[in-house]
Amino acid sequence: MKIKTSLIFAATAFALYACGGAPAEPKGHISEERTAAFKLMMPEFMSMGKMVKGEETYVVETFKANAAKFAESSKKPFEHFQSDPQGNGDALPAIWQDEAKFKAEEEKFHAAVAKLNQAAQGGNLETIKAAYGEVGASCKSCHDMYRKPK
């Protein structure tokens, strides 16, 4: 009976893995901190996105405040980009294999965020839309290269 149970468990695990349901890479403390920092910056980014897309009314002062807060909070995740010996979650090893390339992506992101904040403070929605798109493109570029596909 014990062998039969083990075989069923192994077959189930293999089926989940084959269907893309493999367990996620474990996360250690550093990885958890990095994930938490990314999650903290998302409410402002999502709120700005709704205004940019016309899903919510564009309120200049709200957008300015969100952009300024996002500019500050978007720095925090990068304080936690060290390889975590207990597991890196969705972060790919390429981050630490070519640190200069990753640093260039980080700098590109920070420049796009600064441009968005500057555009937001100016209040011109068309300029803001372009800058918001640049931030989104920077996020996507980094995720495509350095994050495990979901």
DSSP file with accessible surface (Angstrom, degrees, kcal/mol):
  #  RESIDUE AA STRUCTURE BP1 BP2  ACC     N-H-->O    O-->H-N    N-H-->O    O-->H-N    TCO  KAPPA ALPHA  PHI   PSI    X-CA   Y-CA   Z-CA
    1    1 A M     >        0   0  181      0, 0.0     4,-2.4     0, 0.0     5,-0.2   0.000 360.0 360.0 360.0 -39.4    0.0    0.0    0.0
    2    2 A K  H  >  +     0   0  174      1,-0.2     4,-2.2     2,-0.2     5,-0.2   0.900 360.0  48.9 -63.1 -39.8    2.8    2.4    0.8
    3    3 A I  H  > S+     0   0  132      2,-0.2     4,-2.6     1,-0.2    -1,-0.2   0.924 110.2  51.3 -65.9 -41.8    4.4    1.8   -2.6
    4    4 A K  H  > S+     0   0  136      1,-0.2     4,-2.4     2,-0.2    -2,-0.2   0.924 110.7  48.4 -62.5 -42.2    1.1    2.4   -4.3
    5    5 A T  H  X S+     0   0   81     -4,-2.4     4,-2.6     1,-0.2    -1,-0.2   0.921 111.4  50.3 -63.4 -42.6    0.6    5.7   -2.4
    6    6 A S  H  X S+     0   0   69     -4,-2.2     4,-2.6     1,-0.2    -1,-0.2   0.898 110.4  49.7 -63.4 -40.6    4.1    6.8   -3.3
    7    7 A L  H  X S+     0   0  115     -4,-2.6     4,-2.7     2,-0.2    -1,-0.2   0.910 111.0  49.1 -65.0 -41.2    3.5    6.0   -7.0
    8    8 A I  H  X S+     0   0   98     -4,-2.4     4,-2.5     2,-0.2    -2,-0.2   0.938 112.4  48.3 -63.6 -43.5    0.2    8.0   -7.0
    9    9 A F  H  X S+     0   0  157     -4,-2.6     4,-2.7     1,-0.2     5,-0.2   0.939 112.9  47.7 -62.3 -45.9    2.0   11.0   -5.3
   10   10 A A  H  X S+     0   0   54     -4,-2.6     4,-2.6     1,-0.2    -1,-0.2   0.913 112.3  49.2 -62.4 -42.8    4.8   10.8   -7.8
   11   11 A A  H  X S+     0   0   61     -4,-2.7     4,-2.5     2,-0.2    -1,-0.2   0.907 112.1  48.6 -65.0 -39.7    2.4   10.6  -10.8
   12   12 A T  H  X S+     0   0   75     -4,-2.5     4,-2.6     2,-0.2     5,-0.2   0.932 111.8  48.7 -65.4 -45.3    0.4   13.5   -9.5
   13   13 A A  H  X S+     0   0   46     -4,-2.7     4,-2.5     1,-0.2    -2,-0.2   0.923 112.3  48.8 -61.4 -42.5    3.5   15.6   -8.9
   14   14 A F  H  X S+     0   0  145     -4,-2.6     4,-2.9    -5,-0.2     5,-0.2   0.926 110.9  50.6 -63.7 -42.4    4.8   14.8  -12.4
   15   15 A A  H  X S+     0   0   49     -4,-2.5     4,-1.7     2,-0.2     6,-0.3   0.918 111.2  48.1 -63.0 -42.7    1.4   15.7  -13.9
   16   16 A L  H  <>S+     0   0   96     -4,-2.6     5,-3.5     2,-0.2     6,-0.4   0.927 113.4  48.0 -63.2 -42.3    1.3   19.0  -12.1
   17   17 A Y  H ><5S+     0   0  165     -4,-2.5     3,-1.7     4,-0.3     5,-0.4   0.937 110.6  50.6 -64.2 -45.4    4.9   19.8  -13.3
   18   18 A A  H 3<5S+     0   0   67     -4,-2.9    -1,-0.2     1,-0.3    -2,-0.2   0.820 110.3  50.6 -63.9 -29.0    4.1   18.8  -16.9
   19   19 A C  T 3<5S-     0   0  113     -4,-1.7    -1,-0.3    -5,-0.2    -2,-0.2   0.297 124.3-100.7 -92.8   8.5    1.0   21.1  -16.9
   20   20 A G  T < 5S+     0   0   68     -3,-1.7    -3,-0.2    -5,-0.1    -2,-0.1   0.592  93.5 116.5  86.2   9.9    3.0   24.1  -15.6
   21   21 A G      < +     0   0   41     -5,-3.5    -4,-0.3    -6,-0.3    -5,-0.1   0.076  35.5 142.8 -99.6  24.6    1.7   23.6  -12.0
   22   22 A A        -     0   0   37     -5,-0.4     3,-0.1    -6,-0.4    -8,-0.0  -0.327  63.6 -91.6 -63.1 147.0    5.1   22.9  -10.5
   23   23 A P        -     0   0  125      0, 0.0    -1,-0.1     0, 0.0    -3,-0.0  -0.276  48.6-105.2 -58.5 145.5    5.6   24.4   -7.1
   24   24 A A        -     0   0   77      1,-0.1     3,-0.1    -3,-0.1    66,-0.1  -0.314  42.0 -88.3 -69.5 155.0    7.2   27.8   -7.2
   25   25 A E        -     0   0   84     64,-0.3    -1,-0.1     1,-0.1    66,-0.1  -0.387  55.9-103.0 -57.7 137.5   10.8   28.3   -6.2
   26   26 A P        -     0   0   82      0, 0.0    63,-2.2     0, 0.0     2,-0.5  -0.253  32.5-134.5 -64.1 157.5   10.9   28.9   -2.5
   27   27 A K  B     -A   88   0A  70     61,-0.2    61,-0.2    -3,-0.1    60,-0.1  -0.959  14.6-160.4-116.8 133.0   11.4   32.4   -1.2
   28   28 A G     >  -     0   0    6     59,-2.4     4,-2.6    -2,-0.5     5,-0.2  -0.319  44.1 -82.9 -94.1-173.9   13.9   33.3    1.5
   29   29 A H  H  > S+     0   0  126      1,-0.2     4,-2.4     2,-0.2     5,-0.2   0.903 128.2  49.1 -60.5 -44.5   13.8   36.5    3.6
   30   30 A I  H  > S+     0   0   44      1,-0.2     4,-2.3     2,-0.2    -1,-0.2   0.938 112.9  47.9 -63.1 -44.5   15.5   38.7    1.0
   31   31 A S  H  > S+     0   0    1     56,-0.4     4,-2.6     1,-0.2    -1,-0.2   0.898 110.8  51.3 -63.8 -40.3   13.2   37.5   -1.7
   32   32 A E  H  X S+     0   0   98     -4,-2.6     4,-2.6     1,-0.2    -1,-0.2   0.910 109.8  49.9 -62.7 -42.0   10.1   38.1    0.5
   33   33 A E  H  X S+     0   0   77     -4,-2.4     4,-2.3     2,-0.2    -2,-0.2   0.902 110.6  50.2 -63.2 -40.9   11.3   41.6    1.2
   34   34 A R  H  X S+     0   0    8     -4,-2.3     4,-2.2    46,-0.2    -2,-0.2   0.945 112.2  47.0 -62.4 -47.3   11.8   42.3   -2.5
   35   35 A T  H  X S+     0   0   30     -4,-2.6     4,-2.4     1,-0.2    -2,-0.2   0.921 111.6  51.0 -61.1 -43.8    8.3   41.0   -3.3
   36   36 A A  H  X S+     0   0   46     -4,-2.6     4,-1.9     1,-0.2    -1,-0.2   0.905 108.7  52.0 -62.1 -40.1    6.8   43.1   -0.5
   37   37 A A  H  X S+     0   0    8     -4,-2.3     4,-1.0     1,-0.2    -1,-0.2   0.903 109.7  49.2 -65.5 -38.8    8.6   46.2   -1.7
   38   38 A F  H >X S+     0   0   57     -4,-2.2     4,-0.7     1,-0.2     3,-0.6   0.924 110.4  51.0 -64.7 -41.7    7.2   45.7   -5.3
   39   39 A K  H >< S+     0   0  145     -4,-2.4     3,-0.6     1,-0.2    -1,-0.2   0.850 103.7  59.3 -65.3 -32.6    3.7   45.2   -3.9
   40   40 A L  H 3< S+     0   0  130     -4,-1.9     4,-0.3     1,-0.2    -1,-0.2   0.792 106.0  47.5 -67.4 -27.0    3.9   48.4   -1.9
   41   41 A M  H <X S+     0   0    6     -4,-1.0     4,-1.3    -3,-0.6     3,-0.2   0.635  94.0  79.6 -88.8 -11.6    4.5   50.5   -5.0
   42   42 A M  H <X S+     0   0   68     -4,-0.7     4,-3.0    -3,-0.6     5,-0.3   0.836  77.4  64.7 -72.2 -34.2    1.7   49.0   -7.1
   43   43 A P  H  > S+     0   0   79      0, 0.0     4,-2.3     0, 0.0    -1,-0.2   0.932 107.8  42.9 -56.6 -42.6   -1.4   50.8   -5.7
   44   44 A E  H  > S+     0   0   20     -4,-0.3     4,-2.6    -3,-0.2     5,-0.2   0.915 114.8  50.0 -68.6 -41.2   -0.2   54.2   -7.0
   45   45 A F  H  X S+     0   0   20     -4,-1.3     4,-2.2     1,-0.2    -1,-0.2   0.923 113.2  46.1 -63.4 -42.5    0.9   52.7  -10.3
   46   46 A M  H  X S+     0   0   95     -4,-3.0     4,-2.1     2,-0.2    -1,-0.2   0.900 111.6  51.6 -67.7 -40.2   -2.4   51.0  -10.8
   47   47 A S  H  X S+     0   0   28     -4,-2.3     4,-1.6    -5,-0.3    -2,-0.2   0.930 111.2  47.2 -62.1 -44.4   -4.3   54.1   -9.8
   48   48 A M  H  X S+     0   0    0     -4,-2.6     4,-2.8     1,-0.2    -1,-0.2   0.904 108.9  56.3 -63.3 -38.6   -2.4   56.2  -12.3
   49   49 A G  H  X S+     0   0    2     -4,-2.2     4,-2.4     1,-0.2     6,-0.3   0.882 103.6  53.0 -60.6 -40.0   -3.0   53.5  -14.9
   50   50 A K  H  <>S+     0   0   86     -4,-2.1     5,-2.0     1,-0.2     6,-1.6   0.889 112.0  45.5 -64.3 -36.9   -6.7   53.8  -14.5
   51   51 A M  H ><5S+     0   0    7     -4,-1.6     3,-0.9     4,-0.2    -2,-0.2   0.916 112.3  50.6 -71.4 -42.4   -6.6   57.5  -15.1
   52   52 A V  H 3<5S+     0   0   20     -4,-2.8    -2,-0.2     1,-0.3    -1,-0.2   0.891 113.1  46.3 -61.7 -38.5   -4.2   57.2  -18.1
   53   53 A K  T 3<5S-     0   0  138     -4,-2.4    -1,-0.3    -5,-0.2    -2,-0.2   0.504 114.8-115.8 -83.5  -6.0   -6.6   54.6  -19.6
   54   54 A G  T < 5S+     0   0   61     -3,-0.9    -3,-0.2    -4,-0.4    -4,-0.1   0.605  82.8 121.7  81.5  11.5   -9.7   56.7  -18.9
   55   55 A E  S   <S+     0   0  128     -5,-2.0     2,-0.3    -6,-0.3    -4,-0.2   0.726  81.3  26.8 -77.0 -23.2  -11.1   54.1  -16.6
   56   56 A E  S    S-     0   0   84     -6,-1.6    -2,-0.2    -8,-0.1     2,-0.1  -0.957 102.0 -88.8-132.8 155.9  -11.2   56.8  -13.8
   57   57 A T        -     0   0  119     -2,-0.3     2,-0.7     1,-0.1    -6,-0.1  -0.395  43.7-115.0 -64.2 134.8  -11.4   60.6  -14.1
   58   58 A Y        -     0   0   51     -7,-0.2     2,-0.6    -2,-0.1    -1,-0.1  -0.640  34.1-173.6 -74.0 113.1   -8.0   62.2  -14.4
   59   59 A V     >  -     0   0   69     -2,-0.7     4,-2.8     1,-0.2     5,-0.2  -0.949  13.9-152.5-112.3 109.9   -7.6   64.3  -11.2
   60   60 A V  H  > S+     0   0   55     -2,-0.6     4,-2.8     1,-0.2     5,-0.2   0.892  91.1  45.0 -52.1 -51.9   -4.4   66.3  -11.5
   61   61 A E  H  > S+     0   0  127      1,-0.2     4,-2.3     2,-0.2    -1,-0.2   0.888 114.2  49.3 -66.3 -37.7   -3.6   66.6   -7.8
   62   62 A T  H  > S+     0   0   65      2,-0.2     4,-2.7     1,-0.2    -1,-0.2   0.925 112.3  48.6 -64.8 -43.7   -4.3   63.0   -7.1
   63   63 A F  H  X S+     0   0    0     -4,-2.8     4,-2.8     1,-0.2     5,-0.2   0.927 110.4  51.2 -63.0 -44.3   -2.1   62.0  -10.1
   64   64 A K  H  X S+     0   0   49     -4,-2.8     4,-2.3    -5,-0.2    -1,-0.2   0.925 112.2  46.5 -57.8 -46.6    0.7   64.3   -8.9
   65   65 A A  H  X S+     0   0   58     -4,-2.3     4,-2.5     1,-0.2     5,-0.2   0.912 113.2  48.9 -64.2 -42.6    0.6   62.8   -5.4
   66   66 A N  H  X S+     0   0   26     -4,-2.7     4,-2.8     1,-0.2    -2,-0.2   0.905 111.3  49.8 -63.4 -42.2    0.6   59.2   -6.8
   67   67 A A  H  X S+     0   0    1     -4,-2.8     4,-2.5     2,-0.2    -1,-0.2   0.910 111.8  47.8 -64.5 -42.0    3.5   59.9   -9.1
   68   68 A A  H  X S+     0   0   45     -4,-2.3     4,-1.6    -5,-0.2    -2,-0.2   0.927 114.5  45.9 -65.2 -43.5    5.6   61.4   -6.4
   69   69 A K  H  X S+     0   0  124     -4,-2.5     4,-2.9     1,-0.2     5,-0.2   0.916 113.3  50.0 -65.5 -41.5    4.8   58.5   -4.0
   70   70 A F  H  X S+     0   0    2     -4,-2.8     4,-2.5     1,-0.2    -2,-0.2   0.909 105.9  56.5 -63.5 -40.8    5.5   56.0   -6.7
   71   71 A A  H  < S+     0   0   16     -4,-2.5     4,-0.3    -5,-0.2    -1,-0.2   0.890 113.9  40.4 -59.0 -37.8    8.8   57.7   -7.6
   72   72 A E  H >< S+     0   0  104     -4,-1.6     3,-1.3     1,-0.2     4,-0.5   0.943 117.3  45.3 -76.1 -49.0    9.9   57.2   -4.0
   73   73 A S  H >< S+     0   0   21     -4,-2.9     3,-0.9     1,-0.3    -2,-0.2   0.772 100.0  70.2 -70.2 -22.8    8.5   53.7   -3.4
   74   74 A S  T 3< S+     0   0    1     -4,-2.5     4,-0.3     1,-0.2    -1,-0.3   0.666  92.6  59.6 -71.3 -11.7    9.9   52.4   -6.7
   75   75 A K  T X  S+     0   0  104     -3,-1.3     3,-0.7    -4,-0.3     4,-0.4   0.789  89.6  73.9 -80.2 -29.6   13.4   52.6   -5.3
   76   76 A K  G X  S+     0   0   91     -3,-0.9     3,-1.8    -4,-0.5     4,-0.3   0.853  85.6  57.8 -60.0 -44.2   12.8   50.2   -2.4
   77   77 A P  G >  S+     0   0    0      0, 0.0     3,-2.0     0, 0.0    -1,-0.2   0.871  99.2  61.5 -58.5 -30.6   12.7   46.9   -4.3
   78   78 A F  G X  S+     0   0   29     -3,-0.7     3,-0.9    -4,-0.3    -2,-0.2   0.631  89.1  69.3 -75.3 -10.2   16.2   47.4   -5.6
   79   79 A E  G <  S+     0   0  106     -3,-1.8    -1,-0.3    -4,-0.4    -3,-0.1   0.623 101.6  49.5 -73.4 -13.2   17.5   47.5   -2.1
   80   80 A H  G <  S+     0   0   40     -3,-2.0     2,-1.2    -4,-0.3   -46,-0.2   0.006  72.1 117.5-117.9  25.6   16.7   43.8   -2.0
   81   81 A F    <   +     0   0   38     -3,-0.9     2,-0.4   -47,-0.1    -1,-0.1  -0.562  40.5 117.6 -97.6  70.4   18.3   42.5   -5.2
   82   82 A Q  S    S-     0   0   89     -2,-1.2     2,-0.2   -52,-0.0    14,-0.0  -0.960  77.4 -95.7-123.6 147.0   20.8   40.1   -3.7
   83   83 A S        -     0   0   63     -2,-0.4     5,-0.1     1,-0.1    -2,-0.0  -0.441  39.1-138.3 -63.2 131.4   20.7   36.4   -4.4
   84   84 A D    >   -     0   0    5     -2,-0.2     3,-2.1     1,-0.1   -56,-0.1  -0.841   5.5-153.2 -97.4 115.4   18.8   34.8   -1.5
   85   85 A P  T 3  S+     0   0  119      0, 0.0    -1,-0.1     0, 0.0     3,-0.1   0.750  96.6  55.2 -61.2 -20.2   20.4   31.5   -0.4
   86   86 A Q  T 3  S-     0   0  130      1,-0.3     2,-0.1    -3,-0.0    -3,-0.0   0.432 130.2 -57.6 -92.4   0.8   17.0   30.3    0.8
   87   87 A G    <   -     0   0    4     -3,-2.1   -59,-2.4   -60,-0.1   -56,-0.4  -0.126  32.6-135.6 129.4 137.5   15.3   30.8   -2.5
   88   88 A N  B >   -A   27   0A  20      1,-0.3     3,-2.3   -61,-0.2   -61,-0.2   0.221  31.8-150.8-104.0  11.3   14.7   33.6   -5.0
   89   89 A G  T 3  S-     0   0    1    -63,-2.2    -1,-0.3     1,-0.3   -64,-0.3  -0.323  75.1 -10.4  59.0-124.4   11.1   33.0   -5.8
   90   90 A D  T 3  S+     0   0   33    -59,-0.1    58,-3.1   -66,-0.1     2,-0.3   0.452 105.3 113.7 -89.0  -2.9   10.4   34.2   -9.4
   91   91 A A  B <   -B  147   0B  15     -3,-2.3    56,-0.2    56,-0.2    -3,-0.2  -0.561  63.0-135.0 -74.3 130.8   13.8   36.0   -9.9
   92   92 A L    >   -     0   0   44     54,-2.4     3,-1.8    -2,-0.3     4,-0.3  -0.561  16.7-118.3 -84.7 150.8   15.9   34.3  -12.5
   93   93 A P  T >> S+     0   0   76      0, 0.0     4,-1.5     0, 0.0     3,-1.2   0.733 103.6  82.7 -59.3 -21.3   19.6   33.6  -11.9
   94   94 A A  H 3> S+     0   0   33      1,-0.3     4,-1.6     2,-0.2     8,-0.2   0.787  79.0  68.6 -55.9 -26.0   20.5   35.9  -14.9
   95   95 A I  H <4 S+     0   0    4     -3,-1.8     7,-0.3     1,-0.2    -1,-0.3   0.925 110.2  31.6 -58.1 -44.7   20.1   38.8  -12.5
   96   96 A W  H <4 S+     0   0   49     -3,-1.2     3,-0.5    -4,-0.3    -1,-0.2   0.626 111.9  64.4 -93.0 -12.3   23.3   37.8  -10.7
   97   97 A Q  H  < S+     0   0  151     -4,-1.5     2,-0.2     1,-0.3    -2,-0.2   0.804 119.9  20.2 -80.3 -30.6   25.1   36.3  -13.7
   98   98 A D  S  X S+     0   0   81     -4,-1.6     4,-1.9    -5,-0.2     3,-0.3  -0.636  71.7 169.6-137.3  77.8   25.3   39.6  -15.5
   99   99 A E  H  > S+     0   0  129     -3,-0.5     4,-2.8     1,-0.2     5,-0.2   0.824  75.3  58.3 -63.1 -32.3   24.9   42.3  -12.8
  100  100 A A  H  > S+     0   0   75      2,-0.2     4,-2.1     1,-0.2    -1,-0.2   0.910 106.8  47.7 -65.2 -41.2   25.9   45.1  -15.2
  101  101 A K  H  > S+     0   0  109     -3,-0.3     4,-1.7     2,-0.2    -2,-0.2   0.917 113.4  47.6 -65.7 -41.9   23.1   44.3  -17.6
  102  102 A F  H  X S+     0   0   13     -4,-1.9     4,-2.5    -7,-0.3    -2,-0.2   0.920 109.7  53.3 -64.7 -42.0   20.6   44.1  -14.8
  103  103 A K  H  X S+     0   0   98     -4,-2.8     4,-2.7     1,-0.2    -1,-0.2   0.890 105.9  54.0 -61.2 -37.4   21.9   47.4  -13.3
  104  104 A A  H  X S+     0   0   54     -4,-2.1     4,-2.2     2,-0.2    -1,-0.2   0.902 108.6  48.8 -63.7 -39.9   21.3   49.0  -16.8
  105  105 A E  H  X S+     0   0   26     -4,-1.7     4,-2.3     2,-0.2    -2,-0.2   0.901 110.9  51.2 -64.6 -41.1   17.7   47.8  -16.7
  106  106 A E  H  X S+     0   0   24     -4,-2.5     4,-2.6     2,-0.2    -2,-0.2   0.935 110.6  47.7 -60.9 -46.2   17.3   49.2  -13.2
  107  107 A E  H  X S+     0   0  115     -4,-2.7     4,-2.4     2,-0.2    -2,-0.2   0.884 109.7  53.1 -63.8 -38.7   18.7   52.6  -14.3
  108  108 A K  H  X S+     0   0  105     -4,-2.2     4,-2.2     2,-0.2    -1,-0.2   0.918 110.2  49.0 -61.0 -42.1   16.4   52.6  -17.3
  109  109 A F  H  X S+     0   0   11     -4,-2.3     4,-2.6     2,-0.2    -2,-0.2   0.946 110.6  48.8 -62.9 -49.3   13.4   52.0  -15.0
  110  110 A H  H  X S+     0   0   49     -4,-2.6     4,-2.5     1,-0.2    -1,-0.2   0.889 110.7  51.4 -61.7 -37.4   14.4   54.7  -12.6
  111  111 A A  H  X S+     0   0   64     -4,-2.4     4,-2.3     2,-0.2    -1,-0.2   0.914 110.6  48.5 -65.1 -41.1   14.8   57.2  -15.5
  112  112 A A  H  X S+     0   0    7     -4,-2.2     4,-2.3     2,-0.2    23,-0.2   0.907 111.6  49.8 -65.4 -39.5   11.4   56.3  -16.8
  113  113 A V  H  X S+     0   0    5     -4,-2.6     4,-2.7     2,-0.2    -2,-0.2   0.923 110.6  49.6 -65.4 -43.4    9.9   56.7  -13.3
  114  114 A A  H  X S+     0   0   58     -4,-2.5     4,-2.7     1,-0.2    -2,-0.2   0.911 110.5  50.8 -61.7 -40.4   11.6   60.1  -12.9
  115  115 A K  H  X S+     0   0   98     -4,-2.3     4,-2.6     2,-0.2    -2,-0.2   0.904 110.3  49.8 -64.3 -40.1   10.2   61.2  -16.3
  116  116 A L  H  X S+     0   0    1     -4,-2.3     4,-2.8    15,-0.3    -2,-0.2   0.930 111.1  48.5 -63.4 -45.0    6.7   60.1  -15.3
  117  117 A N  H  X S+     0   0   42     -4,-2.7     4,-2.3     2,-0.2    -2,-0.2   0.927 112.3  48.8 -63.0 -42.3    6.9   62.0  -12.1
  118  118 A Q  H  X S+     0   0  151     -4,-2.7     4,-1.3     1,-0.2    -1,-0.2   0.926 112.7  47.6 -62.6 -44.4    8.1   65.1  -13.9
  119  119 A A  H  X>S+     0   0   12     -4,-2.6     4,-1.4     1,-0.2     5,-0.6   0.912 110.6  52.9 -62.5 -41.1    5.3   64.8  -16.5
  120  120 A A  H  <5S+     0   0    0     -4,-2.8     3,-0.4     1,-0.2    -2,-0.2   0.910 105.8  52.5 -62.2 -41.8    2.8   64.3  -13.7
  121  121 A Q  H  <5S+     0   0   82     -4,-2.3    -1,-0.2     1,-0.2    -2,-0.2   0.815 107.5  53.5 -66.7 -26.3    3.9   67.5  -12.0
  122  122 A G  H  <5S-     0   0   66     -4,-1.3    -1,-0.2    -3,-0.2    -2,-0.2   0.759 100.1-142.5 -77.5 -27.1    3.4   69.3  -15.3
  123  123 A G  T  <5 +     0   0   20     -4,-1.4     2,-0.8    -3,-0.4    -3,-0.1   0.424  50.2 139.2  85.3  -1.9   -0.1   68.1  -15.5
  124  124 A N     >< -     0   0   89     -5,-0.6     4,-2.4     1,-0.2     3,-0.3  -0.685  40.4-156.9 -82.2 112.9   -0.3   67.5  -19.3
  125  125 A L  H  > S+     0   0   46     -2,-0.8     4,-2.8     1,-0.2    -1,-0.2   0.846  89.2  54.1 -61.8 -36.6   -2.2   64.2  -19.7
  126  126 A E  H  > S+     0   0  126      2,-0.2     4,-1.7     1,-0.2    -1,-0.2   0.920 111.3  45.4 -65.7 -40.8   -0.8   63.4  -23.2
  127  127 A T  H  > S+     0   0   79     -3,-0.3     4,-2.2     1,-0.2    -2,-0.2   0.904 113.0  52.1 -65.6 -39.7    2.8   63.8  -21.9
  128  128 A I  H  X S+     0   0    0     -4,-2.4     4,-3.2    -9,-0.2     5,-0.3   0.916 105.4  54.3 -62.6 -44.9    1.9   61.7  -18.9
  129  129 A K  H  X S+     0   0   78     -4,-2.8     4,-2.2     1,-0.2    -1,-0.2   0.919 109.7  47.0 -57.3 -44.9    0.4   58.9  -21.0
  130  130 A A  H  X S+     0   0   60     -4,-1.7     4,-1.7     2,-0.2    -1,-0.2   0.930 114.6  46.4 -63.3 -44.2    3.7   58.6  -23.0
  131  131 A A  H  X S+     0   0    1     -4,-2.2     4,-1.8     2,-0.2   -15,-0.3   0.893 110.4  52.7 -67.4 -38.5    5.8   58.6  -19.8
  132  132 A Y  H  X S+     0   0   24     -4,-3.2     4,-2.4     1,-0.2    -1,-0.2   0.919 107.6  52.9 -62.2 -41.5    3.5   56.1  -18.1
  133  133 A G  H  X S+     0   0   41     -4,-2.2     4,-2.5    -5,-0.3    -1,-0.2   0.872 105.4  54.2 -61.2 -37.1    3.9   53.8  -21.2
  134  134 A E  H  X S+     0   0   80     -4,-1.7     4,-2.1     2,-0.2    -1,-0.2   0.892 108.0  49.3 -65.5 -38.8    7.7   54.0  -20.8
  135  135 A V  H  X S+     0   0    0     -4,-1.8     4,-2.6   -23,-0.2    -2,-0.2   0.950 111.8  48.6 -64.9 -45.8    7.5   52.9  -17.2
  136  136 A G  H  X S+     0   0   26     -4,-2.4     4,-2.5     1,-0.2    -2,-0.2   0.907 111.0  50.4 -60.4 -40.6    5.3   50.0  -18.2
  137  137 A A  H  X S+     0   0   58     -4,-2.5     4,-2.6     1,-0.2    -1,-0.2   0.884 109.7  51.2 -65.5 -37.3    7.6   49.0  -21.1
  138  138 A S  H  X S+     0   0    2     -4,-2.1     4,-2.2     2,-0.2     5,-0.2   0.921 109.9  49.4 -66.5 -42.3   10.6   49.1  -18.7
  139  139 A C  H  X S+     0   0   32     -4,-2.6     4,-2.7     1,-0.2    -2,-0.2   0.945 112.9  47.5 -58.8 -48.7    8.7   46.8  -16.2
  140  140 A K  H  X S+     0   0  125     -4,-2.5     4,-3.1     1,-0.2     5,-0.2   0.916 109.2  53.4 -61.3 -43.9    7.9   44.4  -19.0
  141  141 A S  H  X S+     0   0   30     -4,-2.6     4,-1.6     1,-0.2    -1,-0.2   0.930 112.5  44.0 -58.0 -46.8   11.5   44.4  -20.4
  142  142 A C  H  X S+     0   0   24     -4,-2.2     4,-3.1     1,-0.2     5,-0.3   0.921 114.1  49.5 -66.4 -44.7   12.9   43.5  -17.0
  143  143 A H  H  X S+     0   0   77     -4,-2.7     4,-1.7     1,-0.2    -2,-0.2   0.907 108.2  54.6 -61.5 -40.2   10.2   40.9  -16.3
  144  144 A D  H  < S+     0   0  104     -4,-3.1    -1,-0.2    -5,-0.2    -2,-0.2   0.868 120.4  31.0 -61.3 -36.8   10.8   39.3  -19.7
  145  145 A M  H  < S+     0   0   59     -4,-1.6    -2,-0.2    -5,-0.2    -1,-0.2   0.797 132.5  25.7 -90.4 -31.4   14.5   38.9  -19.0
  146  146 A Y  H  < S+     0   0   11     -4,-3.1   -54,-2.4    -5,-0.2     2,-0.4   0.330 102.9  73.7-124.8   6.4   14.7   38.4  -15.2
  147  147 A R  B  < S-B   91   0B  91     -4,-1.7   -56,-0.2    -5,-0.3     3,-0.1  -0.979  79.1-111.6-128.0 137.6   11.4   36.9  -14.0
  148  148 A K        -     0   0   56    -58,-3.1    -2,-0.1    -2,-0.4    -3,-0.1  -0.368  46.2-101.3 -61.5 138.0   10.1   33.4  -14.3
  149  149 A P              0   0  125      0, 0.0    -1,-0.1     0, 0.0    -5,-0.0  -0.314 360.0 360.0 -61.0 145.1    7.1   33.3  -16.6
  150  150 A K              0   0  180     -3,-0.1    -3,-0.0   -60,-0.0   -60,-0.0  -0.631 360.0 360.0 -92.5 360.0    3.7   33.1  -14.8
